Amino acid sequence: MIREDRIQLNERFIKVFSLLEERGVVVKNDRNGRGMGDFAEKVLGNRAYGHIIRAYLNTDDKRCIDYRQARIICREFGVNESYLLDDMGTPFGFEIPEEVSANSDGTPKGNILFTSVEAFAGTSVDAGSFATEDKSFFSVPGLGGGSLVSFPISGNSSRSLMIAI
């Protein structure tokens, strides 16, 4: 009997696999490095195990992906481990929320998302440094784009950090 948590893990894997297909990272019948055999080699260690991946993708099959394989998928394909293993967050991490507020004339109040979550400019993070996120939007005149993000940086570093999204 397969435990319920493994069934749920497999359901999330199916969703992630579908998203990887949409992004063109995996192409089921490709023979140039992105096919099912290539995926199986990265996850299961053998190109010939594409049929096992197909079994995981088949909801009528009783075989399910295990947690070790799920961690490999996260590492190899940039999948958010919290999502795949624990059903927390989104499949590929941070996704910019849609701005809902606007000025009275209908124009957006801001084109830059400010989040209170800090980036760390150092080598260590302690367990107490994680906090909830507050977010708001603001504008910089003459700066276009709607997927810009700003955030505070704390820690000691001799290098400057600039991130553009």
KEKOL-470698 format. One line per 10 residues: their letters; for each residue x, y, z of C-alpha. Coordinates in steps of 0.02 Angstrom, whole numbers, plus 50000, padded with zeros to 5 digits. Layout:
N
A) X,Y,Z ~ ...
END
This chain:
165
MIREDRIQLN) 50000,50000,50000 ~ 50069,50169,49950 ~ 50060,50302,50084 ~ 49953,50456,50052 ~ 50103,50574,50063 ~ 50189,50481,49919 ~ 50031,50491,49814 ~ 50023,50679,49846 ~ 50209,50695,49805 ~ 50178,50604,49641
ERFIKVFSLL) 50032,50720,49600 ~ 50146,50871,49625 ~ 50279,50785,49518 ~ 50152,50766,49377 ~ 50113,50952,49388 ~ 50298,50999,49389 ~ 50334,50884,49242 ~ 50193,50966,49145 ~ 50266,51138,49182 ~ 50439,51079,49127
EERGVVVKND) 50359,51023,48963 ~ 50273,51191,48941 ~ 50440,51278,48967 ~ 50524,51164,48840 ~ 50645,51092,48968 ~ 50576,50918,48935 ~ 50512,50861,48765 ~ 50444,50683,48779 ~ 50498,50621,48607 ~ 50658,50724,48588
RNGRGMGDFA) 50821,50636,48547 ~ 50934,50787,48570 ~ 50957,50799,48758 ~ 50783,50845,48821 ~ 50687,50683,48797 ~ 50615,50558,48919 ~ 50775,50454,48919 ~ 50879,50607,48961 ~ 50759,50651,49102 ~ 50766,50472,49167
EKVLGNRAYG) 50956,50473,49162 ~ 50963,50630,49270 ~ 50831,50572,49394 ~ 50851,50382,49397 ~ 51029,50364,49334 ~ 50987,50265,49177 ~ 50923,50321,49006 ~ 50829,50157,48985 ~ 50713,50199,49131 ~ 50602,50319,49033
HIIRAYLNTD) 50462,50193,49053 ~ 50472,50215,49241 ~ 50452,50403,49224 ~ 50302,50371,49112 ~ 50231,50257,49247 ~ 50249,50397,49375 ~ 50155,50512,49256 ~ 50013,50387,49235 ~ 49885,50414,49374 ~ 49818,50238,49347
DKRCIDYRQA) 49990,50159,49381 ~ 50029,50116,49561 ~ 50212,50168,49548 ~ 50255,50336,49627 ~ 50409,50444,49632 ~ 50507,50437,49796 ~ 50578,50581,49898 ~ 50759,50551,49844 ~ 50709,50562,49661 ~ 50606,50718,49697
RIICREFGVN) 50759,50802,49774 ~ 50859,50761,49617 ~ 50724,50842,49510 ~ 50733,50998,49617 ~ 50921,51007,49601 ~ 50931,50965,49414 ~ 50784,51069,49353 ~ 50773,51216,49474 ~ 50611,51160,49554 ~ 50565,51233,49723
ESYLLDDMGT) 50601,51093,49848 ~ 50475,51162,49973 ~ 50340,51147,49842 ~ 50381,50974,49777 ~ 50419,50892,49944 ~ 50305,50987,50063 ~ 50172,51072,49953 ~ 50227,51245,50010 ~ 50249,51390,49890 ~ 50252,51382,49701
PFGFEIPEEV) 50337,51255,49587 ~ 50479,51370,49534 ~ 50495,51481,49686 ~ 50462,51666,49688 ~ 50326,51728,49572 ~ 50282,51912,49568 ~ 50105,51946,49629 ~ 49988,52045,49520 ~ 49963,52225,49576 ~ 49782,52252,49624
SANSDGTPKG) 49778,52436,49672 ~ 49770,52583,49551 ~ 49754,52771,49558 ~ 49584,52853,49531 ~ 49625,52876,49345 ~ 49657,52688,49325 ~ 49848,52696,49313 ~ 49948,52578,49424 ~ 50011,52645,49589 ~ 50181,52566,49561
NILFTSVEAF) 50287,52466,49441 ~ 50412,52398,49568 ~ 50370,52268,49700 ~ 50452,52300,49868 ~ 50462,52149,49981 ~ 50518,52151,50161 ~ 50608,51984,50143 ~ 50794,52018,50158 ~ 50934,51951,50049 ~ 51089,51904,50147
AGTSVDAGSF) 51258,51971,50093 ~ 51361,51846,50191 ~ 51388,51661,50215 ~ 51274,51609,50355 ~ 51089,51612,50390 ~ 51020,51567,50559 ~ 50850,51492,50591 ~ 50786,51653,50671 ~ 50817,51757,50516 ~ 50663,51698,50423
ATEDKSFFSV) 50508,51807,50442 ~ 50343,51837,50357 ~ 50337,51944,50201 ~ 50258,52115,50184 ~ 50245,52183,50008 ~ 50195,52344,49922 ~ 50222,52429,49755 ~ 50307,52595,49716 ~ 50359,52689,49559 ~ 50517,52766,49494
PGLGGGSLVS) 50480,52897,49359 ~ 50544,52848,49187 ~ 50573,52667,49234 ~ 50467,52546,49134 ~ 50422,52365,49162 ~ 50306,52278,49281 ~ 50415,52137,49345 ~ 50543,52235,49445 ~ 50577,52186,49626 ~ 50667,52275,49766
FPISGNSSRS) 50715,52209,49937 ~ 50829,52251,50083 ~ 51001,52171,50095 ~ 51085,52139,50261 ~ 51252,52065,50312 ~ 51434,52098,50282 ~ 51504,52088,50107 ~ 51642,52175,50013 ~ 51544,52161,49850 ~ 51396,52257,49787
LMIAI) 51241,52160,49741 ~ 51127,52210,49599 ~ 50982,52103,49543 ~ 50877,52136,49390 ~ 50723,52033,49351
END
